[in-house]
Every structure is written in structure tokens, then in C-alpha cells.
């Protein structure tokens, strides 16, 4: 099992929709590329890469003026159970707090 210390959390953009779609397809979720583009354009989507390969995501999406929800928490199978999802959830919670949003 590889350590995760070298993995950084970054913010994803519209160009990352296809890679996100691969993660949701691996998990057998029903999102399509348009769904991913919506999340990427309307929310804050965090991602973790191993080299240039997207291995995990989590999205913070505004719901009302003061509420948001966290979604798209995905980790590719080979990287699960190492704390990556927890780090991504923490990033979403921190971003929500900075924006004055209740999750």
C-alpha cells in the first residue's frame, strides 16, 4: 500500500470532466459528462492526482444562499482505504466554512 503524503489536493476545472466521469463509471454511478460539467462549473470540485492520473474527487455544491452539499466523493479502487476521501471531505468542509455555507 503506497503512502499518500506526496499526494496534493487541487481544484478541478471544466477540462477534468472526462477524468471525473471515469471515476464515477468505475464506481458504477450514473453520472454523465454533462453532470460532471455541471458540478465543475457550479461548485468547487477537489481532486487528487497520482502523477497525471485523477484518482479521487469530492465536490462542494451550493444549494441555497447559505447551504451546500458534498457529493462526488470518489476514490479509484487501488487507492481506497488510505484516508484520501477524508482529506477531500475536510477540504470541502473548509471551503464551505470560508464561504459561510452550512453543509
MARDO-489922 format. One record per residue: residue number from 1; residue in three letters; x, y, z of N, C-alpha, C in turn. Coordinates in nm, 4 decimals. Layout:
# MARDO-489922
REC    i   aa       n_x       n_y       n_z      ca_x      ca_y      ca_z       c_x       c_y       c_z
REC  NUM  ALA         X         Y         Z         X         Y         Z         X         Y         Z
...
***
This chain:
# MARDO-489922
REC    i   aa       n_x       n_y       n_z      ca_x      ca_y      ca_z       c_x       c_y       c_z
REC    1  UNK    0.0844   -0.1174    0.0000    0.0000    0.0000    0.0000    0.0889    0.1236    0.0000
REC    2  UNK    0.0711    0.2100   -0.0979    0.1515    0.3309   -0.1111    0.1032    0.4385   -0.0151
REC    3  UNK    0.1986    0.5175    0.0362    0.1652    0.6299    0.1235    0.0990    0.7399    0.0423
REC    4  UNK    0.0286    0.8276    0.1125   -0.0405    0.9356    0.0419    0.0213    1.0723    0.0701
REC    5  UNK    0.1297    1.0777    0.1443    0.1902    1.2058    0.1812    0.2271    1.2907    0.0604
REC    6  UNK    0.2652    1.2296   -0.0485    0.3080    1.3039   -0.1675    0.1904    1.3520   -0.2526
REC    7  UNK    0.0697    1.3125   -0.2184   -0.0471    1.3482   -0.2976   -0.1065    1.4804   -0.2501
REC    8  UNK   -0.1242    1.5733   -0.3420   -0.1801    1.7036   -0.3087   -0.3234    1.7146   -0.3573
REC    9  UNK   -0.4019    1.7905   -0.2834   -0.5393    1.8196   -0.3246   -0.5369    1.9461   -0.4081
REC   10  UNK   -0.6034    1.9401   -0.5223   -0.6146    2.0564   -0.6093   -0.7593    2.0798   -0.6471
REC   11  UNK   -0.7844    2.1954   -0.7049   -0.9178    2.2283   -0.7530   -0.9275    2.1899   -0.8999
REC   12  UNK   -1.0349    2.1236   -0.9363   -1.0541    2.0781   -1.0732   -1.1315    2.1820   -1.1532
REC   13  UNK   -1.1169    2.1739   -1.2857   -1.1876    2.2637   -1.3757   -1.2646    2.1872   -1.4812
REC   14  UNK   -1.3276    2.2603   -1.5710   -1.4137    2.2008   -1.6733   -1.3414    2.0970   -1.7585
REC   15  UNK   -1.2124    2.1142   -1.7779   -1.1359    2.0185   -1.8579   -1.1199    1.8830   -1.7904
REC   16  UNK   -1.1579    1.8740   -1.6639   -1.1422    1.7488   -1.5896   -1.2674    1.6611   -1.5912
REC   17  UNK   -1.3695    1.7014   -1.6671   -1.4965    1.6280   -1.6683   -1.4793    1.4824   -1.7113
REC   18  UNK   -1.4020    1.4599   -1.8139   -1.3885    1.3213   -1.8635   -1.3169    1.2315   -1.7641
REC   19  UNK   -1.2164    1.2854   -1.6947   -1.1480    1.2050   -1.5931   -1.2405    1.1765   -1.4752
REC   20  UNK   -1.3203    1.2746   -1.4371   -1.4178    1.2524   -1.3311   -1.5185    1.1463   -1.3708
REC   21  UNK   -1.5597    1.1513   -1.4940   -1.6543    1.0521   -1.5452   -1.5977    0.9109   -1.5348
REC   22  UNK   -1.4701    0.8954   -1.5575   -1.4077    0.7628   -1.5437   -1.4193    0.7115   -1.4000
REC   23  UNK   -1.4013    0.8023   -1.3029   -1.4133    0.7607   -1.1627   -1.5560    0.7186   -1.1288
REC   24  UNK   -1.6546    0.7976   -1.1733   -1.7929    0.7601   -1.1418   -1.8346    0.6333   -1.2162
REC   25  UNK   -1.7837    0.6134   -1.3366   -1.8137    0.4898   -1.4100   -1.7540    0.3693   -1.3390
REC   26  UNK   -1.6318    0.3842   -1.2880   -1.5683    0.2737   -1.2140   -1.6516    0.2345   -1.0924
REC   27  UNK   -1.7150    0.3343   -1.0283   -1.7973    0.3088   -0.9104   -1.9396    0.2659   -0.9469
REC   28  UNK   -1.9673    0.2565   -1.0768   -2.0993    0.2190   -1.1277   -2.2062    0.3210   -1.0890
REC   29  UNK   -2.1662    0.4494   -1.0869   -2.2615    0.5578   -1.0651   -2.3167    0.6002   -1.1999
REC   30  UNK   -2.4264    0.6732   -1.1995   -2.4952    0.7030   -1.3245   -2.4673    0.8423   -1.3822
REC   31  UNK   -2.3644    0.9109   -1.3376   -2.3352    1.0425   -1.3925   -2.2900    1.0318   -1.5378
REC   32  UNK   -2.3178    1.1406   -1.6112   -2.2665    1.1500   -1.7475   -2.1748    1.2727   -1.7543
REC   33  UNK   -2.1184    1.2978   -1.8703   -2.0231    1.4077   -1.8818   -2.0895    1.5427   -1.8532
REC   34  UNK   -2.2154    1.5585   -1.8928   -2.2876    1.6833   -1.8647   -2.3036    1.7049   -1.7138
REC   35  UNK   -2.3287    1.5977   -1.6390   -2.3375    1.6084   -1.4929   -2.2056    1.6578   -1.4357
REC   36  UNK   -2.0967    1.5998   -1.4821   -1.9645    1.6407   -1.4336   -1.9371    1.7864   -1.4682
REC   37  UNK   -1.9718    1.8280   -1.5867   -1.9500    1.9686   -1.6242   -2.0322    2.0618   -1.5347
REC   38  UNK   -2.1546    2.0196   -1.4999   -2.2370    2.0987   -1.4087   -2.1667    2.1137   -1.2738
REC   39  UNK   -2.1216    2.0039   -1.2160   -2.0525    2.0082   -1.0874   -1.9288    2.0973   -1.0953
REC   40  UNK   -1.8521    2.0820   -1.2009   -1.7271    2.1568   -1.2155   -1.7502    2.3061   -1.2372
REC   41  UNK   -1.8608    2.3420   -1.3002   -1.8873    2.4826   -1.3275   -1.9643    2.5515   -1.2144
REC   42  UNK   -2.0481    2.4768   -1.1428   -2.1330    2.5373   -1.0401   -2.0780    2.5247   -0.8990
REC   43  UNK   -1.9896    2.4296   -0.8787   -1.9385    2.4061   -0.7445   -1.7879    2.4184   -0.7395
REC   44  UNK   -1.7346    2.3733   -0.6291   -1.5903    2.3613   -0.6123   -1.5605    2.2131   -0.6048
REC   45  UNK   -1.4874    2.1634   -0.7019   -1.4564    2.0211   -0.7056   -1.3073    2.0042   -0.6789
REC   46  UNK   -1.2787    1.9263   -0.5765   -1.1410    1.8979   -0.5397   -1.1008    1.7632   -0.5983
REC   47  UNK   -0.9746    1.7505   -0.6323   -0.9250    1.6250   -0.6864   -0.7857    1.5952   -0.6372
REC   48  UNK   -0.7531    1.4687   -0.6430   -0.6184    1.4213   -0.6090   -0.5678    1.3434   -0.7286
REC   49  UNK   -0.4442    1.3717   -0.7646   -0.3809    1.3019   -0.8762   -0.2584    1.2260   -0.8280
REC   50  UNK   -0.2378    1.1122   -0.8889   -0.1121    1.0387   -0.8755   -0.0425    1.0565   -1.0090
REC   51  UNK    0.0626    1.1321   -1.0063    0.1273    1.1791   -1.1288    0.0247    1.2612   -1.2066
REC   52  UNK   -0.0140    1.2213   -1.3243   -0.1121    1.2977   -1.4019   -0.2486    1.2310   -1.4057
REC   53  UNK   -0.2684    1.1276   -1.3255   -0.3916    1.0486   -1.3288   -0.4815    1.0872   -1.2114
REC   54  UNK   -0.6059    1.1299   -1.2406   -0.7017    1.1648   -1.1360   -0.7448    1.0380   -1.0637
REC   55  UNK   -0.7224    1.0357   -0.9310   -0.7541    0.9157   -0.8538   -0.8653    0.9364   -0.7519
REC   56  UNK   -0.9049    1.0633   -0.7274   -1.0083    1.0869   -0.6274   -1.0691    1.2259   -0.6454
REC   57  UNK   -1.1967    1.2379   -0.6059   -1.2671    1.3660   -0.6150   -1.3635    1.3829   -0.4984
REC   58  UNK   -1.4010    1.5075   -0.4742   -1.5121    1.5439   -0.3859   -1.5570    1.6830   -0.4275
REC   59  UNK   -1.6878    1.7042   -0.4295   -1.7425    1.8313   -0.4764   -1.8251    1.8987   -0.3681
REC   60  UNK   -1.8091    2.0305   -0.3586   -1.8925    2.1138   -0.2732   -1.9832    2.1936   -0.3650
REC   61  UNK   -2.1138    2.1733   -0.3516   -2.2101    2.2388   -0.4403   -2.3072    2.3247   -0.3611
REC   62  UNK   -2.3137    2.4544   -0.3942   -2.4114    2.5412   -0.3277   -2.5524    2.4908   -0.3563
REC   63  UNK   -2.6364    2.4975   -0.2549   -2.7745    2.4526   -0.2678   -2.8687    2.5722   -0.2564
REC   64  UNK   -2.8476    2.6512   -0.1546   -2.9184    2.7787   -0.1380   -2.8115    2.8832   -0.1072
REC   65  UNK   -2.8531    3.0032   -0.0703   -2.7551    3.1088   -0.0445   -2.6656    3.0785    0.0744
REC   66  UNK   -2.7107    2.9919    0.1657   -2.6272    2.9621    0.2820   -2.6098    2.8126    0.3094
REC   67  UNK   -2.6503    2.7297    0.2162   -2.6361    2.5849    0.2315   -2.5660    2.5247    0.1100
REC   68  UNK   -2.5000    2.4129    0.1351   -2.4331    2.3393    0.0270   -2.4355    2.1915    0.0613
REC   69  UNK   -2.4053    2.1105   -0.0379   -2.3911    1.9680   -0.0109   -2.2604    1.9192   -0.0703
REC   70  UNK   -2.2140    1.8107   -0.0146   -2.0908    1.7472   -0.0615   -2.1316    1.6240   -0.1412
REC   71  UNK   -2.0721    1.6107   -0.2578   -2.1054    1.4976   -0.3432   -1.9824    1.4539   -0.4206
REC   72  UNK   -2.0009    1.3550   -0.5044   -1.8967    1.3050   -0.5939   -1.7691    1.2651   -0.5189
REC   73  UNK   -1.7873    1.2095   -0.3994   -1.6721    1.1596   -0.3235   -1.6379    1.0231   -0.3813
REC   74  UNK   -1.5324    1.0216   -0.4587   -1.4918    0.9017   -0.5324   -1.3417    0.8805   -0.5188
REC   75  UNK   -1.3030    0.7577   -0.4972   -1.1608    0.7207   -0.4947   -1.1473    0.5941   -0.5777
REC   76  UNK   -1.0552    0.5966   -0.6723   -1.0341    0.4785   -0.7543   -0.9944    0.3600   -0.6657
REC   77  UNK   -1.0347    0.2426   -0.7057   -1.0223    0.1233   -0.6211   -0.8815    0.1016   -0.5646
REC   78  UNK   -0.7790    0.1195   -0.6446   -0.6426    0.0923   -0.5985   -0.5930    0.1886   -0.4914
REC   79  UNK   -0.6634    0.2988   -0.4675   -0.6212    0.3997   -0.3704   -0.7164    0.4119   -0.2516
REC   80  UNK   -0.8146    0.3241   -0.2411   -0.9123    0.3329   -0.1319   -0.8524    0.2886    0.0015
REC   81  UNK   -0.9193    0.3354    0.1092   -0.8872    0.2971    0.2470   -0.7505    0.3471    0.2911
REC   82  UNK   -0.7126    0.4677    0.2423   -0.5853    0.5292    0.2810   -0.6043    0.6702    0.3364
REC   83  UNK   -0.7285    0.7137    0.3460   -0.7553    0.8451    0.4017   -0.7729    0.9562    0.2997
REC   84  UNK   -0.7710    0.9226    0.1709   -0.7845    1.0256    0.0681   -0.9235    1.0891    0.0724
REC   85  UNK   -1.0272    1.0100    0.0835   -1.1631    1.0642    0.0883   -1.1804    1.1551    0.2099
REC   86  UNK   -1.1228    1.1174    0.3221   -1.1304    1.2010    0.4427   -1.0651    1.3362    0.4185
REC   87  UNK   -0.9492    1.3364    0.3549   -0.8813    1.4626    0.3238   -0.9645    1.5483    0.2290
REC   88  UNK   -1.0285    1.4853    0.1326   -1.1137    1.5594    0.0400   -1.2379    1.6147    0.1099
REC   89  UNK   -1.2979    1.5368    0.1974   -1.4125    1.5864    0.2748   -1.3717    1.7050    0.3608
REC   90  UNK   -1.2551    1.6953    0.4233   -1.2052    1.8072    0.5036   -1.1859    1.9322    0.4184
REC   91  UNK   -1.1363    1.9157    0.2957   -1.1195    2.0299    0.2045   -1.2542    2.0920    0.1716
REC   92  UNK   -1.3554    2.0093    0.1495   -1.4903    2.0604    0.1219   -1.5460    2.1348    0.2427
REC   93  UNK   -1.5295    2.0794    0.3614   -1.5798    2.1443    0.4819   -1.5100    2.2778    0.5067
REC   94  UNK   -1.3799    2.2818    0.4833   -1.3039    2.4066    0.4994   -1.3503    2.5117    0.3988
REC   95  UNK   -1.3701    2.4713    0.2743   -1.4183    2.5639    0.1721   -1.5577    2.6152    0.2067
REC   96  UNK   -1.6435    2.5277    0.2573   -1.7784    2.5686    0.2971   -1.7726    2.6712    0.4097
REC   97  UNK   -1.6883    2.6459    0.5074   -1.6756    2.7391    0.6196   -1.6275    2.8755    0.5724
REC   98  UNK   -1.5312    2.8777    0.4808   -1.4792    3.0038    0.4283   -1.5858    3.0801    0.3508
REC   99  UNK   -1.6792    3.0071    0.2904   -1.7868    3.0689    0.2127   -1.9115    3.0958    0.2955
REC  100  UNK   -1.9063    3.0615    0.4237   -2.0207    3.0811    0.5120   -2.1363    2.9887    0.4816
REC  101  UNK   -2.1062    2.8704    0.4319   -2.2093    2.7739    0.3942   -2.2220    2.6639    0.5006
REC  102  UNK   -2.3443    2.6227    0.5248   -2.3703    2.5076    0.6096   -2.3830    2.3871    0.5188
REC  103  UNK   -2.3147    2.2817    0.5540   -2.3155    2.1608    0.4711   -2.4175    2.0629    0.5253
***
